[in-house]
């Protein structure tokens, strides 16, 4: 028998699902995720500042015998920065797309579990009502209990939401 708490078992299950999703990523997805993560770190910003500052300094303060390879207004630097921005944006979008797909899978799992829980709760209310009736316990005409004991139809709830939400 498993002596772990329900919380521990749930955390283990969720961790296994997350590990499985991470392990199933393609090589390109792993590379994209790594680049997207590293691009958001302070060292990456500092490296960009150092490189751009060095580039500008090298091209604005040429020493004797050394000509600037990218004179002001730095067209080559503009090209490099633009390419970096394009590639970073693509890697970030690739990482976001994968994250969105994983989030959709989680949402589907949540919806399925919520629907199962609702069905279980409905069945328990029906059983409790039957037990009360069997033992001749009177429930004083509580309409809410009768309503909750009916099966919830997700499509009806969705239609009500569409009709009433702004």
C-alpha positions as a Markdown table, in Angstrom:
| # | Residue | x | y | z |
|---|---|---|---|---|
| 1 | Unk | 0.0 | 0.0 | 0.0 |
| 2 | Unk | 1.2 | 3.5 | -0.9 |
| 3 | Unk | 1.8 | 5.4 | 2.4 |
| 4 | Unk | 2.3 | 8.8 | 0.7 |
| 5 | Unk | -0.3 | 11.5 | 1.1 |
| 6 | Unk | -2.7 | 12.3 | -1.6 |
| 7 | Unk | -0.8 | 15.6 | -2.2 |
| 8 | Unk | 2.5 | 13.7 | -2.6 |
| 9 | Unk | 1.0 | 11.2 | -5.1 |
| 10 | Unk | -0.6 | 14.1 | -7.1 |
| 11 | Unk | 2.7 | 16.0 | -7.2 |
| 12 | Unk | 4.5 | 12.9 | -8.4 |
| 13 | Unk | 1.9 | 12.4 | -11.1 |
| 14 | Unk | 2.0 | 16.0 | -12.2 |
| 15 | Unk | 5.8 | 15.9 | -12.2 |
| 16 | Unk | 5.8 | 12.7 | -14.3 |
| 17 | Unk | 3.5 | 14.3 | -16.8 |
| 18 | Unk | 5.7 | 17.4 | -17.0 |
| 19 | Unk | 8.9 | 15.3 | -17.3 |
| 20 | Unk | 7.3 | 13.3 | -20.1 |
| 21 | Unk | 6.3 | 16.4 | -22.0 |
| 22 | Unk | 9.9 | 17.8 | -21.7 |
| 23 | Unk | 11.5 | 14.6 | -22.8 |
| 24 | Unk | 9.3 | 14.3 | -25.9 |
| 25 | Unk | 10.4 | 17.6 | -27.3 |
| 26 | Unk | 12.3 | 17.6 | -30.6 |
| 27 | Unk | 15.9 | 18.7 | -30.7 |
| 28 | Unk | 14.8 | 21.9 | -32.3 |
| 29 | Unk | 12.2 | 22.5 | -29.6 |
| 30 | Unk | 14.9 | 21.9 | -26.9 |
| 31 | Unk | 17.3 | 24.3 | -28.7 |
| 32 | Unk | 14.5 | 26.9 | -29.0 |
| 33 | Unk | 13.5 | 26.6 | -25.4 |
| 34 | Unk | 17.1 | 27.0 | -24.2 |
| 35 | Unk | 17.7 | 30.0 | -26.4 |
| 36 | Unk | 14.4 | 31.6 | -25.3 |
| 37 | Unk | 15.2 | 31.0 | -21.6 |
| 38 | Unk | 18.8 | 32.3 | -21.9 |
| 39 | Unk | 17.8 | 35.4 | -23.9 |
| 40 | Unk | 15.7 | 36.5 | -20.9 |
| 41 | Unk | 18.5 | 36.3 | -18.4 |
| 42 | Unk | 20.7 | 39.2 | -17.1 |
| 43 | Unk | 23.9 | 37.8 | -18.5 |
| 44 | Unk | 22.5 | 37.9 | -22.0 |
| 45 | Unk | 21.6 | 41.6 | -21.6 |
| 46 | Unk | 25.0 | 42.3 | -20.2 |
| 47 | Unk | 26.7 | 40.5 | -23.1 |
| 48 | Unk | 24.7 | 42.5 | -25.6 |
| 49 | Unk | 25.5 | 45.7 | -23.9 |
| 50 | Unk | 29.2 | 44.8 | -23.8 |
| 51 | Unk | 29.3 | 43.7 | -27.4 |
| 52 | Unk | 27.4 | 46.7 | -28.7 |
| 53 | Unk | 29.5 | 49.1 | -26.6 |
| 54 | Unk | 32.7 | 47.5 | -27.8 |
| 55 | Unk | 31.6 | 47.6 | -31.4 |
| 56 | Unk | 30.7 | 51.3 | -31.2 |
| 57 | Unk | 33.8 | 52.2 | -29.3 |
| 58 | Unk | 36.0 | 50.2 | -31.7 |
| 59 | Unk | 34.5 | 52.0 | -34.7 |
| 60 | Unk | 34.4 | 55.5 | -33.2 |
| 61 | Unk | 37.8 | 55.6 | -31.7 |
| 62 | Unk | 40.1 | 54.0 | -34.3 |
| 63 | Unk | 43.8 | 53.9 | -33.4 |
| 64 | Unk | 46.7 | 54.4 | -35.7 |
| 65 | Unk | 46.9 | 51.7 | -38.3 |
| 66 | Unk | 43.4 | 50.5 | -37.6 |
| 67 | Unk | 40.4 | 51.7 | -39.6 |
| 68 | Unk | 36.8 | 51.3 | -38.5 |
| 69 | Unk | 35.2 | 48.3 | -40.2 |
| 70 | Unk | 31.7 | 49.7 | -39.6 |
| 71 | Unk | 31.9 | 53.5 | -39.5 |
| 72 | Unk | 29.0 | 55.7 | -38.1 |
| 73 | Unk | 26.0 | 55.2 | -38.6 |
| 74 | Unk | 27.0 | 51.5 | -38.1 |
| 75 | Unk | 25.1 | 49.8 | -40.9 |
| 76 | Unk | 26.7 | 46.4 | -40.1 |
| 77 | Unk | 25.8 | 46.7 | -36.5 |
| 78 | Unk | 22.2 | 47.5 | -37.5 |
| 79 | Unk | 22.2 | 44.4 | -39.6 |
| 80 | Unk | 23.6 | 42.2 | -36.8 |
| 81 | Unk | 21.1 | 43.7 | -34.2 |
| 82 | Unk | 18.2 | 43.2 | -36.7 |
| 83 | Unk | 19.2 | 39.6 | -37.4 |
| 84 | Unk | 19.6 | 38.9 | -33.7 |
| 85 | Unk | 16.1 | 40.3 | -33.0 |
| 86 | Unk | 14.6 | 38.2 | -35.8 |
| 87 | Unk | 16.1 | 35.0 | -34.7 |
| 88 | Unk | 15.3 | 35.6 | -31.0 |
| 89 | Unk | 11.7 | 36.4 | -31.9 |
| 90 | Unk | 11.5 | 33.1 | -33.9 |
| 91 | Unk | 13.0 | 31.1 | -31.1 |
| 92 | Unk | 10.7 | 32.7 | -28.5 |
| 93 | Unk | 7.6 | 32.2 | -30.7 |
| 94 | Unk | 8.6 | 28.5 | -31.2 |
| 95 | Unk | 9.0 | 28.1 | -27.5 |
| 96 | Unk | 5.6 | 29.9 | -26.9 |
| 97 | Unk | 3.8 | 27.7 | -29.4 |
| 98 | Unk | 5.1 | 24.6 | -27.7 |
| 99 | Unk | 4.1 | 26.0 | -24.3 |
| 100 | Unk | 0.6 | 26.8 | -25.6 |
| 101 | Unk | 0.1 | 23.3 | -27.0 |
| 102 | Unk | 1.2 | 21.9 | -23.6 |
| 103 | Unk | -1.2 | 24.3 | -21.8 |
| 104 | Unk | -4.0 | 23.2 | -24.1 |
| 105 | Unk | -3.3 | 19.6 | -23.2 |
| 106 | Unk | -3.4 | 20.6 | -19.5 |
| 107 | Unk | -6.7 | 22.4 | -20.0 |
| 108 | Unk | -8.2 | 19.3 | -21.7 |
| 109 | Unk | -7.1 | 17.2 | -18.8 |
| 110 | Unk | -8.5 | 19.7 | -16.3 |
| 111 | Unk | -11.8 | 19.8 | -18.1 |
| 112 | Unk | -12.0 | 16.0 | -18.2 |
| 113 | Unk | -11.2 | 15.7 | -14.5 |
| 114 | Unk | -13.8 | 18.5 | -13.7 |
| 115 | Unk | -16.4 | 16.7 | -15.7 |
| 116 | Unk | -15.7 | 13.4 | -14.0 |
| 117 | Unk | -15.8 | 15.2 | -10.6 |
| 118 | Unk | -19.1 | 16.8 | -11.4 |
| 119 | Unk | -20.5 | 13.4 | -12.5 |
| 120 | Unk | -19.3 | 11.8 | -9.3 |
| 121 | Unk | -20.8 | 14.5 | -7.2 |
| 122 | Unk | -24.1 | 14.2 | -9.0 |
| 123 | Unk | -24.1 | 10.4 | -8.4 |
| 124 | Unk | -23.3 | 10.9 | -4.7 |
| 125 | Unk | -26.2 | 13.4 | -4.3 |
| 126 | Unk | -28.5 | 10.9 | -6.0 |
| 127 | Unk | -27.3 | 8.1 | -3.7 |
| 128 | Unk | -27.7 | 10.3 | -0.6 |
| 129 | Unk | -31.2 | 11.3 | -1.7 |
| 130 | Unk | -32.0 | 7.6 | -2.2 |
| 131 | Unk | -30.5 | 6.7 | 1.2 |
| 132 | Unk | -32.6 | 9.5 | 2.9 |
| 133 | Unk | -35.7 | 8.2 | 1.1 |
| 134 | Unk | -35.0 | 4.6 | 2.1 |
| 135 | Unk | -34.6 | 5.7 | 5.8 |
| 136 | Unk | -37.6 | 7.9 | 5.5 |
| 137 | Unk | -35.7 | 11.0 | 6.3 |
| 138 | Unk | -37.6 | 14.0 | 5.0 |
| 139 | Unk | -35.7 | 16.6 | 3.0 |
| 140 | Unk | -38.0 | 19.7 | 3.2 |
| 141 | Unk | -38.5 | 20.3 | -0.6 |
| 142 | Unk | -35.1 | 21.7 | -1.2 |
| 143 | Unk | -35.2 | 22.5 | -5.0 |
| 144 | Unk | -31.4 | 23.1 | -5.0 |
| 145 | Unk | -30.6 | 19.6 | -4.0 |
| 146 | Unk | -33.0 | 18.3 | -6.7 |
| 147 | Unk | -31.3 | 20.6 | -9.3 |
| 148 | Unk | -27.8 | 19.6 | -8.2 |
| 149 | Unk | -28.7 | 15.9 | -8.4 |
| 150 | Unk | -29.4 | 16.3 | -12.1 |
| 151 | Unk | -26.6 | 15.7 | -14.6 |
| 152 | Unk | -24.9 | 18.9 | -15.7 |
| 153 | Unk | -24.8 | 19.2 | -19.4 |
| 154 | Unk | -21.6 | 21.1 | -20.4 |
| 155 | Unk | -23.0 | 22.2 | -23.7 |
| 156 | Unk | -25.9 | 23.9 | -21.9 |
| 157 | Unk | -23.6 | 25.6 | -19.5 |
| 158 | Unk | -21.5 | 26.8 | -22.4 |
| 159 | Unk | -24.5 | 28.2 | -24.2 |
| 160 | Unk | -25.6 | 30.0 | -21.1 |
| 161 | Unk | -22.1 | 31.5 | -20.8 |
| 162 | Unk | -22.1 | 32.6 | -24.4 |
| 163 | Unk | -25.5 | 34.2 | -24.0 |
| 164 | Unk | -24.8 | 36.0 | -20.7 |
| 165 | Unk | -21.1 | 37.0 | -20.8 |
| 166 | Unk | -20.3 | 40.4 | -22.3 |
